[in-house]
Amino acid sequence: MSDGGIMVLDGNTLRSLHVSLPEDRVTLTGAQVLDFAESEASQSLFGISLPPHLKSSALRRINIDGVDDDTSFRRTELSRDEASRKLSDYLSAIADVLKDNPLAVSILDGNTLRMFLEDEDDFAMIAENLFTDLDTEDKGKISKSEIRNAVVHMGVEMGVPPLEEFPLLNDILKKHEEEEGELGQSQFAELLQPILQELADALAKKHVAFIHKIKIVNGSEIRKVIMSAVRKLITKAHGYGNRNLRASGHKHSMEITGWLVDFTFVKIAIISHKPLQVLADEKKLNDVIAKALHGKHKNDQKSTEIIRDFLEKNGKELGLPPSEANEAVILLYDAVFTDINSGKDVSLDEDESRKLVREILENFAEQLEANPVYCDLDG
Protein backbone atom coordinates (compact mmCIF):
# COMPACT_ATOMS: atom_id res chain seq x y z
CA MET A 1 0.00 0.00 0.00
CA SER A 2 1.01 3.62 -0.43
CA ASP A 3 -0.86 5.50 2.30
CA GLY A 4 -1.00 9.18 1.37
CA GLY A 5 1.42 8.76 -1.55
CA ILE A 6 0.21 9.04 -5.12
CA MET A 7 0.02 6.01 -7.38
CA VAL A 8 -0.79 6.08 -11.08
CA LEU A 9 -3.42 3.73 -12.51
CA ASP A 10 -2.74 3.43 -16.23
CA GLY A 11 -4.68 0.26 -17.05
CA ASN A 12 -1.75 -2.17 -17.03
CA THR A 13 -3.20 -4.30 -14.22
CA LEU A 14 -6.44 -4.72 -16.16
CA ARG A 15 -4.60 -6.04 -19.21
CA SER A 16 -3.26 -8.97 -17.22
CA LEU A 17 -6.63 -9.64 -15.59
CA HIS A 18 -8.20 -13.03 -16.38
CA VAL A 19 -11.92 -12.86 -15.67
CA SER A 20 -14.57 -15.50 -16.28
CA LEU A 21 -18.32 -15.20 -16.00
CA PRO A 22 -20.10 -17.16 -13.25
CA GLU A 23 -20.31 -20.83 -14.26
CA ASP A 24 -23.99 -21.14 -13.43
CA ARG A 25 -25.12 -18.52 -15.94
CA VAL A 26 -26.09 -19.57 -19.47
CA THR A 27 -27.42 -16.16 -20.48
CA LEU A 28 -26.87 -12.72 -19.01
CA THR A 29 -28.28 -9.28 -19.61
CA GLY A 30 -26.06 -6.48 -20.80
CA ALA A 31 -26.52 -4.80 -17.42
CA GLN A 32 -25.19 -7.87 -15.62
CA VAL A 33 -22.14 -8.01 -17.88
CA LEU A 34 -21.32 -4.31 -17.40
CA ASP A 35 -21.84 -4.47 -13.64
CA PHE A 36 -19.66 -7.57 -13.39
CA ALA A 37 -16.90 -5.97 -15.49
CA GLU A 38 -16.97 -2.77 -13.44
CA SER A 39 -16.85 -4.74 -10.19
CA GLU A 40 -13.83 -6.76 -11.38
CA ALA A 41 -12.09 -3.62 -12.64
CA SER A 42 -12.72 -1.84 -9.35
CA GLN A 43 -11.26 -4.72 -7.33
CA SER A 44 -8.20 -4.76 -9.55
CA LEU A 45 -7.77 -0.99 -9.07
CA PHE A 46 -7.60 -0.99 -5.25
CA GLY A 47 -11.37 -0.82 -4.85
CA ILE A 48 -11.86 2.62 -6.39
CA SER A 49 -15.30 3.52 -7.63
CA LEU A 50 -14.87 3.93 -11.38
CA PRO A 51 -15.53 7.60 -12.25
CA PRO A 52 -18.54 8.19 -14.54
CA HIS A 53 -16.38 9.78 -17.25
CA LEU A 54 -14.16 6.68 -17.31
CA LYS A 55 -17.12 4.33 -17.74
CA SER A 56 -18.81 6.45 -20.41
CA SER A 57 -15.57 6.78 -22.40
CA ALA A 58 -15.01 3.02 -22.23
CA LEU A 59 -18.59 2.31 -23.32
CA ARG A 60 -18.17 4.57 -26.34
CA ARG A 61 -15.15 2.51 -27.35
CA ILE A 62 -17.32 -0.59 -27.52
CA ASN A 63 -20.01 1.27 -29.48
CA ILE A 64 -22.38 1.95 -26.59
CA ASP A 65 -22.82 5.70 -26.92
CA GLY A 66 -25.38 7.77 -25.07
CA VAL A 67 -28.35 7.05 -22.80
CA ASP A 68 -30.44 5.27 -25.44
CA ASP A 69 -27.65 2.87 -26.45
CA ASP A 70 -26.81 2.21 -22.81
CA THR A 71 -30.41 1.48 -21.85
CA SER A 72 -30.96 -0.75 -24.87
CA PHE A 73 -27.79 -2.75 -24.28
CA ARG A 74 -28.49 -3.25 -20.59
CA ARG A 75 -31.83 -4.84 -21.45
CA THR A 76 -30.38 -7.13 -24.10
CA GLU A 77 -30.15 -10.87 -23.38
CA LEU A 78 -26.70 -12.21 -24.30
CA SER A 79 -25.54 -15.77 -24.77
CA ARG A 80 -22.61 -16.85 -22.65
CA ASP A 81 -20.19 -16.45 -25.58
CA GLU A 82 -21.55 -12.99 -26.43
CA ALA A 83 -21.36 -11.95 -22.79
CA SER A 84 -17.76 -13.20 -22.49
CA ARG A 85 -16.69 -11.22 -25.55
CA LYS A 86 -18.42 -8.07 -24.32
CA LEU A 87 -16.87 -8.50 -20.87
CA SER A 88 -13.40 -8.76 -22.39
CA ASP A 89 -14.03 -5.81 -24.73
CA TYR A 90 -15.28 -3.59 -21.91
CA LEU A 91 -12.35 -4.36 -19.62
CA SER A 92 -9.94 -3.69 -22.49
CA ALA A 93 -11.72 -0.41 -23.22
CA ILE A 94 -11.40 0.67 -19.58
CA ALA A 95 -7.68 -0.15 -19.75
CA ASP A 96 -7.35 1.88 -22.96
CA VAL A 97 -9.08 4.89 -21.41
CA LEU A 98 -6.75 4.70 -18.41
CA LYS A 99 -3.75 4.51 -20.72
CA ASP A 100 -4.82 7.77 -22.37
CA ASN A 101 -5.97 9.41 -19.13
CA PRO A 102 -4.40 7.73 -16.07
CA LEU A 103 -5.86 8.23 -12.62
CA ALA A 104 -3.77 9.45 -9.69
CA VAL A 105 -4.89 7.78 -6.46
CA SER A 106 -3.87 7.51 -2.83
CA ILE A 107 -4.67 4.38 -0.83
CA LEU A 108 -5.40 5.32 2.78
CA ASP A 109 -5.03 2.34 5.11
CA GLY A 110 -3.97 4.00 8.36
CA ASN A 111 -0.22 3.44 7.98
CA THR A 112 0.69 7.12 7.81
CA LEU A 113 -1.39 7.93 10.88
CA ARG A 114 0.17 5.07 12.81
CA MET A 115 3.66 6.33 11.97
CA PHE A 116 2.79 9.76 13.35
CA LEU A 117 1.26 8.28 16.48
CA GLU A 118 4.22 5.99 17.15
CA ASP A 119 6.73 8.85 16.97
CA GLU A 120 6.13 11.18 19.92
CA ASP A 121 8.14 14.03 18.42
CA ASP A 122 6.32 13.87 15.08
CA PHE A 123 2.93 13.75 16.74
CA ALA A 124 3.78 16.64 19.08
CA MET A 125 4.89 18.77 16.13
CA ILE A 126 1.74 17.98 14.13
CA ALA A 127 -0.50 18.74 17.09
CA GLU A 128 1.33 22.01 17.75
CA ASN A 129 1.08 23.12 14.12
CA LEU A 130 -2.62 22.28 13.92
CA PHE A 131 -3.33 24.10 17.18
CA THR A 132 -1.41 27.18 16.04
CA ASP A 133 -3.31 27.28 12.74
CA LEU A 134 -6.65 27.09 14.55
CA ASP A 135 -5.75 29.58 17.29
CA THR A 136 -6.27 32.53 14.97
CA GLU A 137 -6.73 34.99 17.84
CA ASP A 138 -3.54 33.80 19.55
CA LYS A 139 -5.35 33.23 22.87
CA GLY A 140 -3.71 29.89 23.63
CA LYS A 141 -7.20 28.37 23.65
CA ILE A 142 -9.50 27.00 20.97
CA SER A 143 -13.04 25.68 21.04
CA LYS A 144 -13.36 21.94 21.44
CA SER A 145 -15.49 21.90 18.31
CA GLU A 146 -12.38 22.90 16.33
CA ILE A 147 -11.06 19.35 16.64
CA ARG A 148 -13.14 18.45 13.58
CA ASN A 149 -11.49 21.18 11.52
CA ALA A 150 -8.09 20.05 12.74
CA VAL A 151 -8.57 16.46 11.59
CA VAL A 152 -10.08 17.45 8.24
CA HIS A 153 -7.27 19.99 7.75
CA MET A 154 -4.69 17.19 7.96
CA GLY A 155 -5.89 15.93 4.58
CA VAL A 156 -5.03 13.01 2.35
CA GLU A 157 -1.30 13.83 2.42
CA MET A 158 -1.28 12.97 6.13
CA GLY A 159 -3.50 9.92 5.72
CA VAL A 160 -6.91 11.43 6.56
CA PRO A 161 -9.68 10.78 4.00
CA PRO A 162 -12.28 13.44 3.13
CA LEU A 163 -15.47 13.15 5.17
CA GLU A 164 -17.54 12.44 2.07
CA GLU A 165 -15.25 9.54 1.12
CA PHE A 166 -15.25 7.96 4.59
CA PRO A 167 -18.48 8.64 6.55
CA LEU A 168 -17.16 6.63 9.50
CA LEU A 169 -14.81 9.54 10.23
CA ASN A 170 -17.85 11.67 11.01
CA ASP A 171 -19.04 9.07 13.53
CA ILE A 172 -15.60 9.03 15.19
CA LEU A 173 -15.55 12.81 15.49
CA LYS A 174 -19.07 13.00 16.89
CA LYS A 175 -18.10 10.76 19.80
CA HIS A 176 -15.43 13.27 20.83
CA GLU A 177 -17.52 16.40 20.28
CA GLU A 178 -20.23 15.68 22.82
CA GLU A 179 -18.89 18.09 25.45
CA GLU A 180 -18.41 21.79 24.83
CA GLY A 181 -15.57 23.89 26.16
CA GLU A 182 -12.12 25.18 25.31
CA LEU A 183 -8.81 23.39 24.92
CA GLY A 184 -5.25 24.44 25.55
CA GLN A 185 -2.48 23.02 23.38
CA SER A 186 -1.73 20.01 25.60
CA GLN A 187 -5.44 19.22 26.02
CA PHE A 188 -5.88 19.50 22.26
CA ALA A 189 -3.08 16.98 21.69
CA GLU A 190 -4.58 14.60 24.27
CA LEU A 191 -7.93 14.69 22.47
CA LEU A 192 -6.45 14.45 18.97
CA GLN A 193 -4.44 11.31 19.71
CA PRO A 194 -7.31 8.85 20.38
CA ILE A 195 -9.25 10.25 17.42
CA LEU A 196 -6.37 9.58 15.04
CA GLN A 197 -5.79 6.15 16.60
CA GLU A 198 -9.42 5.20 16.09
CA LEU A 199 -9.31 6.50 12.53
CA ALA A 200 -6.14 4.52 11.79
CA ASP A 201 -7.78 1.35 13.12
CA ALA A 202 -10.90 1.98 11.02
CA LEU A 203 -8.85 2.55 7.86
CA ALA A 204 -6.90 -0.66 8.50
CA LYS A 205 -10.19 -2.55 8.34
CA LYS A 206 -11.59 -0.62 5.40
CA HIS A 207 -9.14 1.11 3.07
CA VAL A 208 -10.09 4.26 1.18
CA ALA A 209 -8.94 4.82 -2.40
CA PHE A 210 -8.92 8.56 -3.04
CA ILE A 211 -8.81 9.84 -6.64
CA HIS A 212 -6.89 13.10 -6.96
CA LYS A 213 -8.03 15.85 -9.30
CA ILE A 214 -4.83 15.64 -11.29
CA LYS A 215 -4.30 15.42 -15.03
CA ILE A 216 -1.41 13.11 -15.90
CA VAL A 217 0.09 13.97 -19.27
CA ASN A 218 1.99 10.94 -20.56
CA GLY A 219 2.33 11.58 -24.29
CA SER A 220 -0.58 9.35 -25.29
CA GLU A 221 -2.51 12.14 -27.03
CA ILE A 222 0.56 13.21 -29.01
CA ARG A 223 1.06 9.64 -30.18
CA LYS A 224 -2.57 9.49 -31.30
CA VAL A 225 -2.05 12.48 -33.58
CA ILE A 226 1.14 11.02 -35.04
CA MET A 227 -0.44 7.58 -35.50
CA SER A 228 -3.44 9.20 -37.16
CA ALA A 229 -1.06 10.77 -39.65
CA VAL A 230 0.56 7.38 -40.23
CA ARG A 231 -2.81 5.74 -40.89
CA LYS A 232 -3.72 8.47 -43.37
CA LEU A 233 -0.36 7.95 -45.00
CA ILE A 234 -1.08 4.26 -45.55
CA THR A 235 -4.63 4.91 -46.75
CA LYS A 236 -3.49 7.52 -49.25
CA ALA A 237 -0.58 5.35 -50.34
CA HIS A 238 -3.16 2.73 -51.29
CA GLY A 239 -5.06 5.40 -53.19
CA TYR A 240 -1.93 6.28 -55.16
CA GLY A 241 -1.63 2.68 -56.27
CA ASN A 242 1.06 1.75 -53.75
CA ARG A 243 -0.63 -1.43 -52.59
CA ASN A 244 2.46 -3.55 -52.21
CA LEU A 245 2.94 -3.43 -48.44
CA ARG A 246 5.57 -5.78 -47.10
CA ALA A 247 7.38 -6.39 -43.82
CA SER A 248 10.59 -4.45 -43.48
CA GLY A 249 13.01 -5.12 -40.62
CA HIS A 250 10.55 -6.38 -38.00
CA LYS A 251 6.88 -7.14 -37.52
CA HIS A 252 5.99 -3.57 -36.55
CA SER A 253 7.37 -1.96 -39.73
CA MET A 254 6.04 -1.70 -43.26
CA GLU A 255 7.60 -0.21 -46.37
CA ILE A 256 5.38 1.82 -48.67
CA THR A 257 7.19 2.81 -51.85
CA GLY A 258 9.85 5.06 -50.45
CA TRP A 259 8.44 5.32 -46.92
CA LEU A 260 9.41 3.30 -43.89
CA VAL A 261 6.76 3.47 -41.17
CA ASP A 262 7.89 2.29 -37.76
CA PHE A 263 4.91 1.32 -35.59
CA THR A 264 6.76 0.63 -32.34
CA PHE A 265 5.11 2.34 -29.40
CA VAL A 266 8.47 3.18 -27.84
CA LYS A 267 9.14 5.58 -30.68
CA ILE A 268 7.03 6.39 -33.71
CA ALA A 269 9.05 7.60 -36.64
CA ILE A 270 8.32 8.34 -40.28
CA ILE A 271 11.44 8.21 -42.44
CA SER A 272 11.32 9.28 -46.07
CA HIS A 273 13.71 9.47 -48.99
CA LYS A 274 11.00 9.96 -51.65
CA PRO A 275 8.45 12.25 -50.01
CA LEU A 276 4.88 11.51 -51.04
CA GLN A 277 2.57 14.47 -50.60
CA VAL A 278 0.11 12.38 -48.62
CA LEU A 279 0.16 14.06 -45.22
CA ALA A 280 -1.28 17.31 -46.55
CA ASP A 281 -4.81 16.29 -45.56
CA GLU A 282 -3.91 15.19 -42.02
CA LYS A 283 -5.72 18.16 -40.57
CA LYS A 284 -4.82 18.26 -36.91
CA LEU A 285 -1.12 17.58 -37.21
CA ASN A 286 -0.62 19.69 -40.30
CA ASP A 287 -2.66 22.61 -39.00
CA VAL A 288 -0.45 22.73 -35.93
CA ILE A 289 2.69 22.54 -38.06
CA ALA A 290 1.44 25.34 -40.31
CA LYS A 291 0.48 27.58 -37.39
CA ALA A 292 3.79 26.96 -35.67
CA LEU A 293 5.84 27.84 -38.74
CA HIS A 294 3.80 30.67 -40.21
CA GLY A 295 2.70 32.58 -37.13
CA LYS A 296 4.10 35.92 -36.06
CA HIS A 297 7.71 35.81 -34.92
CA LYS A 298 10.84 37.90 -34.87
CA ASN A 299 13.01 37.81 -37.97
CA ASP A 300 16.09 36.66 -36.07
CA GLN A 301 14.37 33.81 -34.21
CA LYS A 302 15.61 30.28 -34.78
CA SER A 303 13.17 27.59 -35.86
CA THR A 304 13.32 25.86 -32.48
CA GLU A 305 12.54 29.13 -30.69
CA ILE A 306 9.54 29.76 -32.94
CA ILE A 307 8.20 26.26 -32.39
CA ARG A 308 8.75 26.39 -28.63
CA ASP A 309 6.91 29.71 -28.35
CA PHE A 310 4.00 28.28 -30.30
CA LEU A 311 3.79 25.03 -28.31
CA GLU A 312 3.98 26.82 -24.97
CA LYS A 313 0.92 28.82 -25.99
CA ASN A 314 -1.02 26.20 -27.97
CA GLY A 315 0.39 22.77 -27.12
CA LYS A 316 -2.60 21.78 -25.00
CA GLU A 317 -4.61 20.90 -28.11
CA LEU A 318 -1.99 18.26 -28.89
CA GLY A 319 -2.00 16.79 -25.41
CA LEU A 320 0.95 18.75 -24.02
CA PRO A 321 0.71 19.97 -20.41
CA PRO A 322 0.07 23.71 -19.94
CA SER A 323 3.42 25.49 -19.95
CA GLU A 324 2.47 27.47 -16.85
CA ALA A 325 1.35 24.39 -14.86
CA ASN A 326 4.44 23.87 -12.70
CA GLU A 327 8.22 23.63 -12.67
CA ALA A 328 8.12 20.06 -14.01
CA VAL A 329 6.60 21.34 -17.27
CA ILE A 330 9.34 23.94 -17.65
CA LEU A 331 11.94 21.22 -17.15
CA LEU A 332 10.12 19.06 -19.72
CA TYR A 333 10.31 21.79 -22.37
CA ASP A 334 13.98 22.38 -21.54
CA ALA A 335 14.74 18.66 -21.87
CA VAL A 336 12.95 18.34 -25.21
CA PHE A 337 14.53 21.37 -26.82
CA THR A 338 17.98 20.55 -25.44
CA ASP A 339 17.79 17.28 -27.37
CA ILE A 340 16.88 19.11 -30.59
CA ASN A 341 19.56 20.79 -32.67
CA SER A 342 19.21 24.38 -31.48
CA GLY A 343 21.31 25.66 -34.33
CA LYS A 344 18.64 25.12 -36.96
CA ASP A 345 17.97 28.34 -38.80
CA VAL A 346 14.64 30.08 -39.31
CA SER A 347 15.15 29.88 -43.07
CA LEU A 348 14.67 26.09 -43.23
CA ASP A 349 12.58 25.06 -46.20
CA GLU A 350 9.03 23.80 -45.69
CA ASP A 351 9.84 20.08 -45.66
CA GLU A 352 12.75 20.48 -43.25
CA SER A 353 10.63 22.64 -40.96
CA ARG A 354 7.85 20.06 -40.94
CA LYS A 355 10.33 17.32 -40.06
CA LEU A 356 11.63 19.48 -37.21
CA VAL A 357 8.13 19.96 -35.76
CA ARG A 358 7.44 16.24 -35.97
CA GLU A 359 10.80 15.47 -34.36
CA ILE A 360 9.98 17.80 -31.48
CA LEU A 361 6.53 16.24 -30.97
CA GLU A 362 8.01 12.75 -30.98
CA ASN A 363 10.57 13.90 -28.41
CA PHE A 364 7.76 15.22 -26.21
CA ALA A 365 5.95 11.88 -26.49
CA GLU A 366 9.09 9.98 -25.43
CA GLN A 367 9.81 12.29 -22.51
CA LEU A 368 6.22 12.14 -21.25
CA GLU A 369 6.05 8.38 -21.61
CA ALA A 370 9.17 8.02 -19.47
CA ASN A 371 8.24 10.79 -17.00
CA PRO A 372 4.53 11.73 -16.99
CA VAL A 373 3.70 15.25 -15.83
CA TYR A 374 1.06 15.91 -13.18
CA CYS A 375 -1.20 18.94 -13.60
CA ASP A 376 -3.73 20.11 -11.03
CA LEU A 377 -7.18 20.11 -12.64
CA ASP A 378 -8.33 22.80 -10.23
CA GLY A 379 -5.53 25.10 -11.37
N, C-alpha and C positions, 0 to 999 in steps of 0.2 A: 504494500500500500504506500501511498505518497501523501500522507495527511497534510493538507494545506498547500503542498507543492502542486504545480501545474503539470498535467500530463496531456499529451496530444492523442486524440482518437482519429486516426486517418483511414479506418476501414480494414487495415491489414488483418486484424484478428477475425473479422467476419469472413475473409476469403479462405481461411483455413478451417472454418466451422463446418462440421458434418452433421446435418440435421435431417432426421427422418420423421415423417408423419406418424401419429399414433397407429399402432398395428391394428387396432380394432375398428378403424374407420375405412369403409369402402368408398364412400362419397363424402365430400365436404362442401360447405358453401364457401364462396369467395371471402366472406367476412371471417370465417374460421381460419382460413389459410393466412389472411393478412394479420389477424390477431396472434396466431401462433408464431409467424415470422417475426413480428415486432417484439413478442415476449422473448424469443430466443436471442434476437439481436440485443435487446436490453440486458439480458443476463450476461452476454459476452462482453458488453461495454460497461461493466461495473455497476449494473443495475440502474443506469440513468433512464429517465423517461425520455423517449425519443421526441425531440422537438417537432412541432407540427410542420415547420418548413422543411425539415429533413424528410419526413414521411411523404409530404405532397410532392417534393422533388423526385423522390424515388419512384412514386407511383406514376408520375409522368413518363419516367424512363421505361416503364413497362406498359405504356399506352393506356394508362388509367388517368384521364385528365379531367379535372373538374368534378363538381358535386354529382352531376347526372351519371357520368361514367362510374364514379365511385359507388354510388347507390346501386346501380345496375349490376356491377361486378359482385358486390357483397351479397346480392340475392341469388347469384348464379350457382347452380349445383355443378360441382366438378367431380370428374372421376378421380380415382386415386393417382393415376399417372398425370392427369392435367394439374391436379393440386400440387403434386411434387415438383413439376416443372415451374409452376407459378411461384411456389415457395422459394425455389432456388433462384429464380429470376429476381424476385423482390429483395432477397438478401444481397444478391450481387449488386442490385441497383442502390441499395442503402450504402454498401461499401464504396461504390463509385461516387456517390454524392459526398461521402466523407473524405474521399481522396481529393476532390475538388475544393471542398470547404470543411476542413478538419474542425473538430470541436476541442476546445481547451477545457479540461475538467480538473477539479480537485476532489479527492476521495477523503472524506473526513471520518476517521474511525477512532478518534480519541487519543491517538498517539502523541500529537503535539501538545495537547493539554496535559497529558500525564508527564511529559518531559518538563514542562513548566512547574508542575506541582511537586515533582521529585527534587527539583533544584531550588533550595530555599532562597538563594540570592536572586535567581531569575524571577521567581514568583514575587518576591518583595519589590523588585524593580518594576514589574508589570503593574502590581497593585498601586504602587506610588504614582506611576505615570497616569494611570486611569483616574486615580483620585484627584490629581492635580488638574487634569483636563476638565473634570466635572466641577471642581471647586472654583467656578468662574469669578466668584466674589472674594476669593482669597480669605475666607473666614476660618479655614481649618475644619469646617464641618460641611457635610452635604446631607440632603434628605435620603432616608433609607430607600425611597422609591427610585433613586438614581441608580441602584444596583442593576436594574434592567438595562438602562442605557449603557452602563459600563460593559456588561457582557456582550450586548449587541455590537458595541463599538469595537470590540476585539476583532471581529470579522473573520472571514474565511482564512486569511493569512495566518491567524493564530489558532485555527482549528475550530472556530465557532460557526456553525451553520446559520443562515438567515432564518428568522422565525417562521417565515412562510414555507421554508423547505423542511423544517423539522419542528412540527407543532409541539412535540414533547418538551422542547425547551421552554415553551410558555408555561407548561404545567410545573416544571421545575422552579421557574422564577416565582410563580404565584405562591408556592409553598413558603418562600422566604420573604414575601412582601406583605404578610398578614399583619404585622405590627408596624405602626407608624413611628416616626422619630428621626433623629439625626445621628450621623455616624462621624467619628473622627477617623483619621487615616488607619490606625491600627484596628479599630472596630470594622472598618470597611474591608480590610484584608481578611479578617477573621470570618466575615460573612461570605466574601467572594470565594474563599477556598472550598468549602463544601459544595457550593453551587457548581463550580468547575469540575470537581471530582464526580459529582452526580452526572453531569453532562458527559464527561469522558466515559463513564461506565455505560451510559445509555447509547453513546455512539459506538462503543465496542460491540454492543449487541445488534445495533442496526446502523450500518454505515450510511452516510449521505454522500451522494455524488452530485457535486455542484458544477453547473455549466457556466463558465465565465463568458461575459459579453466581450469576446475578443475575436477579431478577424485574423486568421492565420494565412498569410500569403506565402504559398509554397511553389509558385511557378506553374501551377497546373493550368491556369487560364491562358498564360502566354503560350504554353505548349499546344493548347487547343487551337489557337489562332494559326500557329505555324503548321500544325497537322492539317488544318482546314485548307491551307494553301497547298500542301502536298497532295491532298485528295483532289483538289481542283486541277492540279498539274497533271495527275494521272488521267483524270476524266477528259481533259482537253487534249492530252497526248493521244488518247484513243480517237478523239474527234479528228485529229490531224492525220489519222491513218497509221499512227505508231502503235500497233496492237501487239507487237512482238515483245512481251514482257518476259524477262527471264531472270533467274536468280543470279546475283552477282556478289561473290565474296562470302555471304552468310545468309541465313534464312530470313533475316529482317531487311535485306536490301533488294532492290530491283533496279535494273538498268532500262531506261526509256530513251532510246535514240539520242545519245549525247548527254543524258542526265543520269546521275547516280543518286537515288533517294535512299537515305539511311533512316530506317524506322526505329532504331533503338531508342528506348525511352530514357537512357542515360544522357544521350545527346542527339538532337535531331538536326541533321545538316542536309543542305541541298547544294550539291557541287556540280558546276556546269562548265563544259568547255565549248558547247554549241548552244548558246542561249536560245530557247524557244520563248516566244512572247506569249506565254500561256498563263502568267500570273497577273496579267493586267486586270482581269475581272475579279480577282480575289479582293473584294471590297474592303473588308475591315483592315487587313494587313496593309494593303496598298494605300488606302486613304491615310493611315497613320504615317506611312513612309513619306507620302507626298506632303502632308502637313509639316512633318518634321524638317524636310529639306527645303520647302519653298515658303516657309513662314518668314516673318520679319526677323532680321538679325543684323548684327554689325558686320561691315565689310571685312574686317580683319579677323573674324571669328573662325576657328578651326571647325571642321565637320563634327568632331566629337563634342565640342562645346555647344554647337547648335542643337545637336541631338539630345544632349543631356538637359539643356534648358527646356526643350520641348517635353521630354518625358517627365521631368519634375513637375511640370504644370498639367500634363494631360495623360500621364501613364496609367492612371487608375482605370481607364476604359480598356486597357490591355491586361488588367490583372496585377499591375504593379502597386505596391503599397504607397499611400500618400507620402510625398517627400517630406512633409512637415510632421509626420506621425511621431517619430522619436529618433534618438541618436542611432539606433540600429539601422534605420533606413538610410541615414546619411552615410554610415559606414558601408552599407550595401552598394550605394551608388559609387562611392569611392573605389570599392573593390572591383566593380564591373568595369569602370572606365580606366582603372589602372591597368587592367588586363588588355585593354584595347590600345592599339597603336595611336598614341596621342599626337603623333606628328602628321596625321593625315590632313591634307589641306582642304580648304573650303571649296576649291575649284575642281574637286573630283567630278568625273562625268556621272551621268545619271545611273548607269549600271553599277559602278563602283560604290556610289553613295547608297544605293539600295542594298548592296551586299553588306555594307558597313552597318546599316540599321538592323538588318537581320542578324548579323554577328552579335551586335549588342543585346538584342532581345534574347538570343540563345544563351548568351552569357548570364543574363538576368535569371533565366529559367534554371540554369545549372546552379547558380549561387543560392537561389531560393529553395531548390530541391534539397541542397545540402544543409542549408541553414534558414528554415522558415522564419518569417518576420511576424511578430505579434503586433496587432494594431487594436487599440481600444475602440469598440464600436460606439461608445458614448462620447468619444472625443470629437 
